[in-house]
Amino acid sequence: MDHTHLLTSEWLVNSFGSLSVEDSLEYIKAMLSENIRQNLQACVQIATKYHEKLTTQSLIEIFESFKSFEGLMTFRCPLALFNTSLQCFRPFSTLTLLVG
């Protein structure tokens, strides 16, 4: 996805709602590959909004594959605050040890 900076973040995030899971994950990977600095915030917004549809684990794996600890922290913090599942906290606590 080239020239994502020309799109409004609201339009970009909402456009992922009509894509298939496979296409959404591929587009997130493409955006991070193209320009991680420019596209990271939009990818985190997409991941946060559609994490149930795209699966949290798949999104974590994408951020990890790009070694984007900033993306992981920004994506995981809001989810950890509202999730009581121990499965949610395990990767989050490991991540905080790596970063902190």
C-alpha positions in Angstrom: 0.0 0.0 0.0 1.8 3.1 -1.2 1.0 6.7 -0.3 -1.0 5.9 2.8 0.0 9.3 4.1 -2.4 10.8 1.5 -5.4 9.0 3.1 -7.1 10.1 6.3 -6.5 7.7 9.1 -10.2 7.3 9.7 -10.9 6.2 6.1 -7.9 3.9 6.1 -8.8 2.2 9.4 -12.5 1.9 8.4 -11.6 0.4 5.0 -10.2 -2.6 6.7 -13.6 -3.5 7.9 -14.7 -4.7 4.5 -11.5 -6.7 3.7 -11.1 -10.4 4.3 -8.9 -11.5 7.2 -6.2 -12.7 4.9 -6.2 -9.5 2.9 -6.2 -7.3 6.0 -3.2 -9.1 7.5 -1.3 -8.9 4.2 -2.0 -5.2 3.8 -0.8 -4.6 7.4 2.4 -6.4 6.5 2.8 -4.5 3.3 2.3 -1.2 5.1 4.9 -2.0 7.7 7.3 -3.2 5.0 6.8 -0.1 2.9 7.5 2.4 5.7 7.2 1.3 9.3 7.8 4.7 10.7 5.1 6.3 8.6 2.5 3.5 8.8 3.0 2.1 12.4 0.4 4.3 14.0 -2.2 3.4 11.4 -1.4 -0.3 11.7 -1.8 -0.1 15.4 -5.2 1.6 15.0 -6.3 -1.1 12.6 -5.0 -3.9 14.9 -6.8 -2.4 17.9 -10.1 -1.9 16.1 -10.2 -5.3 14.3 -8.2 -7.5 16.8 -11.1 -9.9 17.3 -11.6 -10.4 13.6 -7.9 -10.6 12.7 -7.0 -12.5 16.0 -4.7 -10.9 18.5 -2.1 -13.7 18.1 -1.8 -13.0 14.3 -1.3 -9.3 14.9 1.2 -9.9 17.7 3.2 -12.2 15.3 3.2 -9.5 12.6 4.5 -6.8 15.0 7.1 -9.3 16.3 8.2 -10.2 12.8 9.1 -6.5 12.2 10.7 -6.3 15.7 8.3 -3.4 16.4 8.2 -3.3 20.2 6.7 0.1 20.0 3.8 -1.3 17.9 3.4 -4.3 20.3 3.3 -2.0 23.3 0.9 0.5 21.7 -1.4 -2.4 20.5 -1.2 -4.5 23.7 -1.6 -1.9 26.5 -5.2 -1.0 25.9 -6.1 -4.7 25.4 -4.4 -5.8 28.6 -6.2 -3.1 30.6 -9.7 -4.5 29.7 -8.9 -8.2 29.4 -8.9 -10.5 32.4 -7.7 -13.5 30.5 -4.3 -14.9 31.7 -3.5 -15.6 28.0 -3.6 -11.9 27.4 -1.2 -11.0 30.2 1.5 -13.7 29.5 2.8 -12.2 26.2 2.3 -8.7 27.6 4.4 -9.3 30.7 7.2 -10.9 28.6 7.1 -7.9 26.3 7.5 -5.5 29.2 10.5 -7.4 30.4 12.1 -7.1 26.9 11.4 -3.4 26.6 11.8 -2.3 30.2 
